Amino acid sequence: MNAVASPSATDHLAPVYAQWSLDVVDASGVHLHTRDGRKVLDLYGGHAVAALGYSHPRLLAALETQARALIFQSNAVPLEVRARAATRLTRFAGLGLDTAFFINTGAEANENALKLALKLTGRRKVVAVEGSFHGRTAAAGAVTWGALKKWYGFPQTPFDVEFVPRGDLAAVERVVDAATAAVIVEPIQGVGGALDLGGEFLGALRTRCSAVDAMLVFDEVQCGMGRTGFPFAANMYGVAPDMLTTAKALGAGFPCAALLLTEHVARHLKTDDLGTTFGGGPMACAMIETVVDIIESEGLLANVRRLSQQIRETCVIGPVVDTQGAGFLLGLRTRRPAKDVQRELLERHDILTGTSGDPHVVRILAPFVLEAQHVEALRDALASLPE
């Protein structure tokens, strides 16, 4: 069950993805079901998207109800479901992030955040953090660590970019200066290895941005919407950004994203400053509203915190030597290459996990509805693997 290089040319799909040899036909709860009868425990959640697992009855009911009522209308038409979703999401977030702009993807959310920062400050430099991943579009890719050498593709970046090393407080003071429009940071780096950047570093970014009148943007596309066991990592750290982006778990499988703004940013917005065709559509908004409601009413934040702690306490075993990250954006640090541990978990135990940019980190991006028995299955599987 090694990853294959790409789909075959005969299926007419662009050959740009490495794929696992899994022929998934359906899924329920936290399990994927394959055509050959396997039941795979999904601890990867489709790149952190399947926050509520699969076939959650309340999510499916909301999807059907909204589809029958109104499947689409543009932002030129005011919709009650859109207003409800914005209210529910901003209240869930707190931290003064009281205005929502709905779009389609995390990269698009980051593009709009950076555009606003550059426009409102009149500056041309953006600071990012080494190891970051913010998306594959022009602006988001420009602030993604390593993208320029690997896959960026554009002839030039749309603004000046500087990177600071993770945790380097002296570099923050030196690099974030009066020419800086924004600092963009993942509070917990996902692709970078489920790496928690820590409250001290994030607090230093907040202090420095305030000192030079730069915008602090938290990219919580992967670590947000309850994945840390808090509404957002910003809540966990008590550090309030000027803007926050979120996607992935936001629709629990339905494509959607949001840019959340503080009042001192939102008050500058005018008609046509931002725009989107599909963002804020009624189906997406119904999902956002329902996802927040399920997370809150079913106590899933507490469940994430509790089971994350169980993983930390019981799964440092076999090839795993340590853990990092927070909640269900958790990294298992391995003695052996993480790709080998990932392959063995899938081949021998039908457990799907992820890897990352760190070759010794197995990434856990489990659905929030995970149960203690599933953590026990992971522990037993790891214990059976060679160190």
Protein Blocks (a to p, Z undefined) as FASTA:
>chain_A
ZZcfbdcfklopacfbccdddddfbdehjbccdfkopacddfklnnolamnoghiaklmm
mmmmmmmmombdcfkbccfklmmmmmmmmmmnnnoiabccddfbfklmmmmmmmmmmmmn
opabdcddehiafbjbfklmmmpghklmmmnopabdfbdcddddehilklmmmmmccklm
bdcddfbackloopaebjklmmmmmmmmmmnopacdddfklmgghlnopablklmnopac
fbdcdefjlnoopacddddddfklmmmpcehkaccfkgopaklmmmmmmmmmmmmmnomm
mmmmmmmmmmmmmmgghjbfbdedehjlccdddfbdfklmmmmmmmmnopacdddfblkb
ccddddfkbcfklmmmmmmmmmmpcZZ
